[in-house]
Amino acid sequence: MIRKFFSYYRPHRRLFIIDFSSAIIVALLELAFPLAVQWFIDKLLPGQDWRTIITVSAGLLLLYIFSTFLQFIVNYLGHMLGINIETDMRQQLFQHVQKQSYQFFDNTKTGHIMSRITNDLFDIGELAHHGPEDLFISFMTIIGAFWIMFTLNAKLALVTICIIPFLILLIIISNLRMNTAWDKMYGEIADINGRVEDSVSGIRVVQSFTNQAYEILRFTDNNQKYRLAKLGGYKVMSFSLSGIYMMTRIMTLAVLVFGAWLSYHHQLSYGELVGFVLYVNVLFKPVDKISALMEIYPKGMAGFKRFTEILDQEPEIEDSEAAIKVDSFIGDIEFRDVSFRYDDSKEVLNDINLTIQAGETVAFVGPSGAGKTTICSLIPRFYDVNEGCIMIDEMDIRNMTLESLRSQIGIVQQDVFLFTGTLRENIAYGKLGASNEEIEEAAKRAHLEGMIQSLPDGLETQIGERGLKLSGGQKQRLAIARMFLKNPPILILDEATSALDTETEMIIQKALNELAKNRTTLIIAHRLATIRDADRIVVVTEDGIAEEGGHDELLERGGIFARLHQVQLQR
Ligand SMILES: Nc1ncnc2c1ncn2[C@@H]1O[C@H](COP(=O)(O)OP(=O)(O)OP(=O)(O)O)[C@@H](O)[C@H]1O
């Protein structure tokens, strides 16, 4: 884990070297200062040579100015290093999440992903900055200070060193307990994010059921759990900080009392005693730094652990090494002995065989949950088949690059997802960088023109978060416009069942018919009236493909399709 963590320093090694070497020089100057004071008291003061005293003081002032400048560098560049590493990690995580397959999103809560990308990385930046630097400088200062103290007076140094094992023990115990506490806290904040994401994105459902009080109750529960987890962490931290404070003060007192005794017996000069007390103070700094690290390290590492957990999850579906970029499909699709199940659930598709000719319009009908959507999700490889294979133009889709496969398949979902932004941006999502003419033409073909003209801002109208300012019919036409821009040879239409008025429905149907022209089109149909013109209807049931044929042919056969048709007619 630590080696992995350090690999993130590599792109910023120059920054790290400047920051680290400045920090070392600052620490060396700090170490030298008590020696200078001791020399000042023991050697300079008795001589009362004011010229030398003033010259030495001016030299010390210059050193302080230099040290202050270096402290600025350490602070600023150190934080820059931390921020850069945090930014790199966030970028890498976002890119990794973008590559994940559907299965990952089926099993991971959105709020948890948000937490990994935001909060979890906050403390990593601090750890990246303070971790190695403070640890190294602290140990260097402790060893340097003791070494000088030993050369000044070994007996007094031994008294001071006696406290150190207790300090180390306290730091280790607190560190272990804090690790657990911060880990718990991160879990709780991820749950809060999940709850907020759920309640806010579903606020219309919450309010329509007047369930605000229930949502508040659920949130309060999460919020309290987070509060307790955070409090737990700070309790351990406060305990250890107080312990450290007490031990360092005992150290000072011990040095003062024993130092006074040694001085009384002429074994220590006044300058050496002052120097010693100053060295005990020099020791406080690294101890303070280490105790601050105790807070930063477990927090940062807990965040880093979660970060690597996601990074270690390889996307289920990736390009194979020999994957080929296929430039343009003719549009023949074939399912050969395809079986499929989601995770460990029971088989949804079992031994499906189906051939669709290029340019054909095939409608899938059947009872809810039979697997119509699943069949269509397998073609763009949102999921991979467990057995058998799917061929497009005689080639196994697993041998094509995902990008070339998906860029040639257009999907119009039942539940159209729009992004916050303008109408133009949302249409252009079908072809990034499309020209004005192309966007206007696509809007026209999707029968959006009238609506756009009626808006004061036209294509520049903001459609609200997820397009909430648009009606269901407008959203669908926008999705169709996107498809005209994308212009894929294969089209999958998850037919909308939402109750649109007859006129809107007719307009949408017209746009869809135009869109389907000269493409292989698969329609997941819910209302049988809309698929009268399909070249073929495939009836899917839990046992697989039950019937196949033209509309009238299936009606005449008097099987499942005819029964479904009858039921819908009676409604
Ligand atoms: N992401 C998923 N993870 C696990 N199981 C799933 C997932 N999506 C669908 N299923 C299950 O797979 C089966 C087939 O679902 P599918 O959505 O393909 O049916 P459908 O015929 O399209 O239904 P509908 O007409 O209601 O849209 C159902 O039992 C469903 O519960």
The ligand as a MOL file (V3000), in Angstrom:
LIG
                    3D

  0  0  0     0  0            999 V3000
M  V30 BEGIN CTAB
M  V30 COUNTS 31 33 0 0 0
M  V30 BEGIN ATOM
M  V30 1 N -29.0760 -5.2100 -13.7910 0
M  V30 2 C -29.6950 -6.3180 -13.4260 0
M  V30 3 N -29.1770 -7.0880 -12.4320 0
M  V30 4 C -29.7940 -8.2240 -12.0560 0
M  V30 5 N -30.9400 -8.6820 -12.6000 0
M  V30 6 C -31.5030 -7.9610 -13.5790 0
M  V30 7 C -30.9130 -6.7360 -14.0460 0
M  V30 8 N -31.6790 -6.2410 -15.0350 0
M  V30 9 C -32.7030 -7.1060 -15.1970 0
M  V30 10 N -32.5990 -8.1280 -14.3220 0
M  V30 11 C -33.4940 -9.2880 -14.2350 0
M  V30 12 O -33.4640 -9.9640 -15.4780 0
M  V30 13 C -34.7410 -10.3830 -15.8820 0
M  V30 14 C -35.0590 -9.8540 -17.2740 0
M  V30 15 O -35.1810 -8.4470 -17.2050 0
M  V30 16 P -35.3900 -7.5330 -18.4900 0
M  V30 17 O -35.3230 -6.1140 -18.0470 0
M  V30 18 O -34.4770 -7.9670 -19.5630 0
M  V30 19 O -36.8980 -7.9170 -18.8840 0
M  V30 20 P -37.8640 -7.2290 -19.9310 0
M  V30 21 O -38.4590 -8.3400 -20.6990 0
M  V30 22 O -37.1810 -6.1820 -20.7000 0
M  V30 23 O -38.9310 -6.6010 -18.9450 0
M  V30 24 P -39.8540 -5.2720 -19.1260 0
M  V30 25 O -40.8060 -5.5720 -20.2310 0
M  V30 26 O -40.5610 -5.1920 -17.8040 0
M  V30 27 O -38.9490 -4.1320 -19.3790 0
M  V30 28 C -35.7060 -9.8950 -14.7890 0
M  V30 29 O -35.9670 -11.0020 -13.9380 0
M  V30 30 C -34.9390 -8.8480 -14.0390 0
M  V30 31 O -35.2790 -8.8600 -12.6730 0
M  V30 END ATOM
M  V30 BEGIN BOND
M  V30 1 1 1 2
M  V30 2 1 2 3
M  V30 3 2 2 7
M  V30 4 2 3 4
M  V30 5 1 4 5
M  V30 6 2 5 6
M  V30 7 1 6 7
M  V30 8 1 6 10
M  V30 9 1 7 8
M  V30 10 2 8 9
M  V30 11 1 9 10
M  V30 12 1 10 11
M  V30 13 1 11 12
M  V30 14 1 11 30
M  V30 15 1 12 13
M  V30 16 1 13 14
M  V30 17 1 13 28
M  V30 18 1 14 15
M  V30 19 1 15 16
M  V30 20 2 16 17
M  V30 21 1 16 18
M  V30 22 1 16 19
M  V30 23 1 19 20
M  V30 24 2 20 21
M  V30 25 1 20 22
M  V30 26 1 20 23
M  V30 27 1 23 24
M  V30 28 2 24 25
M  V30 29 1 24 26
M  V30 30 1 24 27
M  V30 31 1 28 29
M  V30 32 1 28 30
M  V30 33 1 30 31
M  V30 END BOND
M  V30 END CTAB
M  END
